[in-house]
Amino acid sequence: MEIVHSVCALDCPDCCSMLVQVENGRATRLRGDPDHPVTRGFLCGKVAQYLEREYSPDRLLYPQKRVGAKGEGRFTRISWDEALATIATQLTNVSRQYGPEAILPYSYGGTLGMLNGAGMDRRFFHRLGASRLDRTICATAGAAGLTAANGLRYATEPEQFRQSKLIIAWSANIHGANVHLWPFIVEARRNGAKLVVIDPIRTRTAALADRHFAINPGSDLALALGLMHVIIGEKLYDADYVDRYTNGFDALHKRVASYPPERVAALTGIAAPDIVQLAREYATTHPAAIRVNYGVQRSEQGGAATRAIAALPALVGSWREPGGGLQLSTSQAFQFNRAGLEMPELQNRSALGREARIVNMSLLGKALTEMADPPVKAMVVYNSNPAAVAPDQNVVLRGLRREDLFTVVLEQLQTDTADYADILLPATTFLEHTDIYFAYGHYYMPLARPVVAPPGEARSNVDTFRALAIRMGFDDACFRDTEDDMIRTLLSSGHPFLDGITLDRLEREHFVRLNVAPEGEPFLPFAQGGFGTPSGKCEFGAETLEYTPPVESRFGDAALRGKYPLELISSKHDDSMNSTFGNRAGVDEETSVLHLHPADAGPREIRTGDRVRVFNDRGSLLLKAQVNGVVQPGVARAPSTRWLKRASDGRNANALTSDRLTDMGGGPTFYSCLVQVERCGD
């Protein structure tokens, strides 16, 4: 028996360092690394069970080709040689007939590993001249809003939350989706801190909070403006910090004047006295921290809402204090040499000979069914399951069913998207390959080596795209790079945050803190300004902060509201990871329900356990009702993301979501969605 270090690769801010017990070449136990300052010796419930996936009898072991109709999921085994030859031939033919931009890669956060998530694959598609994918489906609106305000996506360290006296979890289900921040909050509360949750859903975190404000979906910008109205009106802001380190205060003052608590109460559903009290507490409690998460930005004004929330710490000067500030993402502090890894200059050597067009992944349905000049004729999917996770699902599925669309899927299990593949390739898990990672919830960079051998003929994404490049005849030296070559390239950015962090050091230490602050000192990114905006100051941007209710909301389009009176939130299920664990029976049970308030269930004669139909103009799905206190009147919740093949009607909540985009960043508006619900027969 031996204990080997590894890293959880899943799309989570915690990026846990883990210890793997290996016996006779087989992993037998996973546990959190007790030496990691954030992981602190434990894993979430999702990953603690990961060996079920690792050794699942449903693992894909060999390349396969489709023998049934698209969507049936019937395949026959082939060799890697036949698979690579088929893919190379098909991509070559598409490129010659329609141009290489007719080929679309589709990937997202199935792994946060730099090599297997954005390494050899990017080189391959750049050299091919394929369309570039705008990876918007999760975080771009929030990132755009945060960048507009601060210029840099830096954040308060999780370790500093133990020093906070007031913590606002704004659309952040910390206990369910960021659990390694939770012990620091527990420590803070033992020392007298208060936890306030702002969320339309009564999440695990909300149930444990001192106060939960059940905000109306999509009204976060209005609340932020209302808080600023009180803070500025009562002169509770930090005048010195505002004067030194911000731009646009006078315009902000004018903007928030039209958002008094009474108006904001009507828009948000939060009582006016509560808005006043929260504003006063936030401005006068030191230190105060905000943990805002991406639920805020899954509405039409998600970018502006994030920008307004990001302005609050600058307004009250809480960036000065350890335990103050705001956390959305730490990702930009990982100043890798991404250009050296991805090599966009290879596009100049492609058949296209220039930068390729960009396709927004949140508009996949339109891309597959409407795009022209050229149309999408081939798609390669990896690290994602678009059949389940992409918005406007029925249009996406119509596109995936096209017989003239050649589709390749790299996967570990036979997902809904895999069922539509022409060629299905077996992929390794994070326990089976080398990678280096970034975190978006802390500042520790980890390295992982394989701890067990891949089963069957599974290959890493790096190996697969390297082999495809060779089969396509690409003779560029970069396609012969090893994983270690690529890691060294990533680390050679010249940025001071990475100074002294080498592959050899990562091998020895397993994880290394970025050089964001001297050893033993807290990282206070904006204590003395230093914002990454052109002015070097926090940009309030009042001209971008006028609140308009989402089209699909209680105060939006009246005609739509008349037909579809409930606001649907398809928020993440606590024990899943988007669709990653949708094969688990327990996860399927929890994602097959619709939460309703008694005030909405009663008139519809719906009781807990009833089968219900949820529908709008885009589609419908069947779920099982749970009538409880999870949602407020007028709101319904369908936890995501269910595997379609496990549903009797082959649909999940994305059959109802639209492809309407956010105000910034081109992100999806998953949480601006109106529906009607009716009871089905027994």
N, C-alpha and C positions, 0 to 999 in steps of 0.2 A: 504494500500500500504506500502511496505517496500523496502529498498535498501539493497541488499546482495552482499557480495564480492564473486568473482569467479576468475578463471584463464583460459585464452585461452590455450587449450591443443594441438593446431595444430602445425605441423612441421615447425616452423619458428623461427629464432633467437630471436625474440622480446619477446616471452613468456609474453604476456600482462596481467597485472592485470586489472580486469574489475569490474564494478558495474552493478548489475542486478536489474532492477525494477520489483517487483513481486506484482501482484494484484490477490487476491482470488486464490492463488496457481498457477498462470500462469505468466510466464515471459513475460513482455510487452515491455521492452526496455533494450538494452545493451549499455554501454558507457565505455570508458577508465577511469581508476582510475586517477584522477588528482594528487593524492599524490604520485604516483609511479614515481621515478626519470627518467624512460625511457618511460613508457607508456604515461605519461603527459596528460591524459585526452582525448585521442582519440583512435579510433580503425581503422584498415584498412578497406577498402571497402568490403573485403571478409567476415570478421567476423561481421561487422556492420549489415549484413543481415542474421546472423546465425539463428535467430529465424524462418526464413523460413524453415530451415532444422529441427529445433527442433520440429516444429508443422506441418511438411509436411504430407499431406495425404498419402505419399508413405513410411512413417516410417514403419519398420518391427516391429510388435507388438507381435507376437506369434511364438513359434517354428513351423517349417514346415518340411515336407519330400517331396522329389522329386517324381513326378508322370509322368513326361514327360521324353524325352530324355535329356541327359546332354547338357547344353547350351540353351535349350528351355526356361528355367526359369519357368516351371510349377510346382507348389507345392500345397500341401494340409495341413491344420492346424493339428497339433498334440499337445499333452500335453508335459510339461517339463519332466514328468516322463517317457513317451515313448521316448522322444528325448535322455535323459540321458542313459536310458537302451539300446537303439540302439547303441549309440556311445560306451558305455562301452563294449558291446558284440562284436562289430566289432573290436575295438582296441585290445581286449583280443585275439580274434581269429587270427588277423594279427600277434600279438606278438608271439603266440604259434606256428604258422605255419612257419613264416619267421624270427622271432626274432624281438625285439622291435625297432631296428634301421630301420625297414621297415616303421616306422611311422615318418612323417616329419612335424614339426611345421613350419609355414610360417607367419612371421609378420614383421612389420617395424614401421614407424612413424605416424600411424593413431592417436596416442595420444603420447605426451611426458610425460604423467603421469608415475611416476615410478611404481606404484602399478598395474595399468591396462595395462602398456606397457611391464614391465619386472619383474613382481612379482609372483603372485600365478601361472601364466602360466609356468614360468621357473621351479618352484618347481614341478609342475605336470609332465612336460616332463622329468625332471631329474629323478624323482621317477619311471617313466614309463620305462626309458632307451631308449627313442626315439633319433633319430639322432639330433645332435645339428645344428642349423642354423647359418651359418656365414653371418651376416647381413651387406652386402657390398654394397647395391644398391645405396647408396647416397654418403657417406662421407669417406670411408675407405682409398682410395688412398691419398686424401688430408691429412687425419689424419696421415697416415704413413709418408708422406713427411715432414709434420710439426714436427712430433715426431723425425724423423731422424735428423733434424736440431737443434731443441730446446729441445727435450726430454720431454717437457711439453706442453700441449695444453692450454696455457694461452694467453691472448690477451690484447690489449689496450682497456680500458673501452670506451663505446660509449660516455659517458659524456665528455671525454677528446678531442673528435674530434672538439669541439668548439674552442679549443686552437690551432688547427693545422693551418699552413700557406700553406701547400700543401697537398691535399688529392688525392690519386690515387685509383680509384675504378677499380680493376682489375677483370674482369669477374664478377662484382658485380652490379646487377641491384637494387640498394638500394631503389630507389623510388618505385619499383614494388614489391620487395621481402624482404625488410628490412626497412620498411617505418619509423620506430621509430628512426632510426639513422639519417634520413634526416633532422629533425629540428636542430640537432647539426651542420650538414654541412652547412645549411642555415646561422646559426649564425656565423660560421667560415668565410663564404664568405662575410658576411656583414662587417667582420673585416679585409677583404683584402685577404683571402685565395683563392687559385685557386683549381678547381676540374678538374681532368683529368680522363677520362674513357678509359680503354683498353678493347675492347669487339668486337667480330665479328659482333654483332647485334647493330643496332641503337635503343637502349632501351629507355625507359622513362628517365632514368638517363643520358644516353649519349646525348639525345636531350637537356638536361638542363646544360650540362657541359661546361667548358671553352674550352676544347679540347677533341675530341673523336678520338682515333686511332683504326680504324677497322682492327684488327689483323687477319691474316689468321688462321682458326681453327687449333688448335693443335700445334701452334708454340710458345706458351708462354715461354717454356724453352729457346728457341733461343733468344727471346727478353730479358729475364732476364740476360742471359749470355752476350748479347750485351751491356746492361746497365752497367754491371760490368766491361766489357772491357774498357769503357770510364772512369768510376769512378776510377778504379785502374790505368789505363794508364795515367790519368791526375792528379793522386795523390790526389783525392778528398775524399778518404776514411778516416775514423777516425783511425789513426794509433795506438793511445793509446788504444781504445776499442778493436781493432783487436788483439793487442798484449796481452792484459790482459784476454780477455774473449772469444776468438775463437780458433779453431783448423783448420789447413789445408789451411792457406792463401797462402803459396807458391805454393801448387798444384793448388789452384784456379786461381792464377795469370797465371800459365802456361795454364790451361784449357781455360780461356777466351781470351787468346792471339789469338786463332784461330776463334774468333767471332767478327771481326771488324764490324763497322756499315754497310759497304757496303754489306757484306755477310748476315748479319742479316736482312737488308732491303729486300733482295731477298727472304729470307725465310718467313718473317712475313708480307710483304706487307706494312710496315711502312717505310717511306722515311728515308734515312741515317741521314740527318740533324735533323730530328725530334727525332731520337733515341739519338743523341748527346745532343740536347737541353734538352730532358727529363731527361737524366742521370745527366747533370749538375744541373738542377733545383732541382732534388730530393736530390742530395748530398749536395747542398749549401743552401737549404731552411730549416729553423728550426722554429718549429718542422714540420716534414713531416710524414704523416701516410699513410699506405696502408690498404685498405679494400679489401681483396681478398676473392672470394667466390668459391663455389664448381664447377662452370662451367670449371675452369681451369683443374680440375682433371678428367674430363669425356673424356679424350683422352688417347692414349696408354702410353704416358710418363707423365701422370697426377701427379704421385707421385713425380717424379724428378722435374717437373715444380713447384710444390708447395714448394718443398725443396729449390729450387733456389730463388724463390720469398721471402721465409722466411729468406734467408740469407742476403737480402738487408738491413734490419734495423740494423743487426749486423755489416755489412760492413761500414755503414755510422755513426754508433753510435746513431741512433735515439731512441733506447730503453732508453737512459738516460733521455729523456725529456717528460714531460706531453704533450700529443698531438702528440707524435711520436710513433714509433713502428709499429705494424701490428695487424690486427684483422682477423682471420679466424674463430676460435671457442673459447669460454670460457668454454666449457663443462667440462673439466677435473678439473676445480676448485671446482666443486660440488663433493667433496670427500666423497660421500655416502659409507656406508657399503653395497656395492652391493652383496658381497659374502653372507652376512647374509640374504639379501632379497632373492636371487636366489637359494642359498643352493645347489651348484653343488655336494656336498658330497652325496646327495641323490642318485646319480647314482650308488653308491656302494651298495645300498639296492634294486636296480632295478633287473629285471630278467636278465639284461645284466651283472651286477656285476662289471662294469668298466666304464671308460669314453667312451661315444658314439662317433661314427664317426662325422665328420663335413661336412656339405653340403653347398656349396656356393650358396646363393640365386640368384646371378647373372647368375648362370648356371641352373636355374630351368628347362628349356626345356630339357636339357640333363639329369637332375636328374629324370624327369618323363618318359623319353623315352629310356634312355640308361643305367641307373645305375643298377648294379647287386650286388649280395653278401652282403646284400639282395637288391632286387628292392624296390622302394617306392610303398607301397601298400595302405597307408592311409596318408592323409594330413589334417591338421587342420589349417585353415587360419583365421587370425584376425589382425586388424589394418593394413590391406593392401589389395590391389586389383591387384594381379599379372597378371590376364588376360589382364589388361590394361597397367600396368607399367613395367612389366618385359621385358628384351630384347629378340630378336629372337621370336617374338610373335607367329608366326605360329607353331613353334615347341612346345611352351608352351601350346597353345590351343589343339594341338594334344594330349599332355599328359593329359590335363584336361578332354578330352573326353573319356578317357579309362574307360570302364565299370568295370574293375577290380580294379579301384582306388576308395577307399572310401574317400569321401571329406566332411569335416565339415567346415562351414563358419559362423563366428560371425560377424554380420553387423548391421548397422543402416538403410541402404537403400539397395535395391536389385541391387547391382553392377553387372558388367560383370562376375566377379568371382563367385558371389552368384548364378548366373544362372547355374553353373556347380556343385553346392552342392548336396550332398545326404541328408544331414541334414542342415537346415538353422536356425540359432539361433539369436534372436533379442538382440542387444547390446545397452547399454545406451550411451548417449552423455556426454560430460564433465560437463554439467549443472546438471547432475543427479546422480553423485557419488563422493565419497571422493578420493582425490589424492594429492600427493606432486610432485612438478615439478623441473626440472632443466632448465636453459636457455643456449643457446649457443651463445647469443649475448650480455649478460650482466651478472652481478654478484649478482642478487637478487633472493632468494629462496622463492617461494610462496606455500601456502597451499590453497586448495579449498574444501569446503563441498558442498553437494547437495543443489541446490537452488530451484529445482522443483522435483516432483515425476516422476519416469520413466513412460512412457505410456504403456498401455497394460501389457504384461508380460516380458518386456525388463529387462535384468539383466546386471550388470557390468561384465567385464572380470574376476575380482576377484571372484565374486560370482559363475560364471559359472565354472571356473576351480576348485574352492573349491568343488562344487557339484560333478564334474566329479571325483575328487580324492576320495571322499567318496563313490561314486557309484562303483569305481574300487576296493574298499576295502583297500585303503591306510590309515593306522591308525596312521601315524606319527603326532605328536602333532602340527607340523608347519601348517598343513592343517586346524587347528582350530583357527589359528591366525586371529584376527580382523584387519581391516585397520589400526587402531591406533597402534596395536602391531607391524605391519609391518613398519609403519612410525618411531616408536621409534627405531626399529632395524636399519633402514637406517641411522638415525642420530647418532647412537652410533659407529662412525668410529674412534674416537680418533684423528682425524686430526684437527690441529689448525684452519683451515678455518671454521670448523663447531662448534668450542668451544662456548658453551653458547646458541646455537640454539636448542631449545627444542620444542616439540609439543605444550606445553602450550604457549610458546612465539609466535609461529606461529599463534595460535588461536587468540591471542590478537592483533597482529600487521599485520597479513595477509601475509606480505612478509618481509624478513629480508636480509640485505646485508651480504654476506659472509665476514669473517674476513680476507680479502685479504690485507688490509692496515688499519692503525689506522683511527678512525673516522675523516672525514673531509680531509683526505689526499688521493692523487691519488695512484692508484695501478700501480707501475712500476716494472713489474715482473722480468725484466732482466737488470735493470739499472746498477747493479753491478755484472753482471754474473748470477750465480745461475741457470743455465740451468739444465734441468733434465737428461742430457746425462751422461754416465759413467764418462766422463772427467769433467763434470760440466761446459763445455764451448759449445758455438754454434759450431756445426760440419758442416763445409762447404761441405764436402763430394764430392770433385771435381770428384772423380772416378765414381760417379753415374750420372754425369751431361752432358754427351755427347749427343747432340741432334740428333735424327733420325726422319725424318718425319713419321707420322702415315702411316700404310699400305694403309688405305682408306683416302687419302688426295691428294691434287694437286701435291705434290712431292713424293707420295708414289708409289704403284704398278702401273706401266705404263699400263699394260694390263687392269687392273680394271678401271683406269682413262679413257682409251679409250672407254670403254663400258658405264661407269657411270661418267660423267664429272663434276657433281655438288656435293659440300660438303653440306650435310644436317645437320642443327642444330635444334634439337627438344627441344628448351629451354622452361623454365617454362612460362606459361601464367600469366600475371600480376594479373588477377582477379580470379585465381583458386589456388589450393593447391595440386599439383600433380593431382590425379583424384578425390579428395574429393568433389569438387563442379561441377563435370562433368554432373550432372543431371540438372543444370541450363541452360535454353535456351540461355541466353547471353553468357555463357562460351562455350557452344557447338558451337555457331556461330563463336566465336573467335578462337576456336581450330579446325575449319573445313577448314582453309585456308592454302595456301602455299605462302609465300613471295618470290618474284623473283626480280632480278635487270633487268631493261630494256634491258641491253646488252645480257642477257640470254633469256629473254622472246621474244624479237624481232625475232631472227632467228627461233624460234619455233612457231611463229605466235600466241603467247599467249598474251591476254589482260586481264586486271582486270575484274573479274567476270566469266572468262572462267572456265569450268570444266577441270581439268587436272589429268592425271595419273602419279603418282610418283612410281618408281619401281627400283629394283635391283634383284640380284639372290635370295634373301631371300623372297621377296614378293612384293606386290604393294598395293596402296591405292588411293582412289579418293578424291581430295580436290578442293577447289575453289581458283583460282589464285588472288593474289594481287600484282600488279607490282608497286613497289614504291622504296623508298630510304632506306628501313629498312636493306637491306643486300647489300653487295658489289658484284661485278661480280664473278661468280663461286661459290657462296654460295646460298643456299635455306634455308628457315626457316619454320618449321611446329610447331607452338606453341603446347605444350603438357599440360595436357594429356586428350585426348578425350575419352569419353565412347564409346566402340565399338558398343553397341546396338543403339546408335544414328546415326551411320554412315551407309550409304546405302550398303556399302560393308563389314560392320562389322570389320573394321580394323582402327588402328591409326598408328602413326609414328613408333611405336615399331615393326610393321610388317617388317620394313626395317633395324632396328638396329641389330648389331651382338652380339654374346656372347663372343667376344674377350675381354680379361681382361687387366687391367692396369698393369703397371710395378711394382707397390707396392700396397699392400692392397687387391688385388683381386677384384677390382671394375669394373663396366661396362664401356665400351667405347662408350656411347651413342652419343657423338659428333664427333666420327671418323666414318663417314658413307657416302659412295658415292652412288649417285642415278642418274637416268636419269628422265627427265620430258617430257611428250608429251601432246598436247592438245587433249581432247576427243571431240566426236561429241556433238552437241547440245542436 
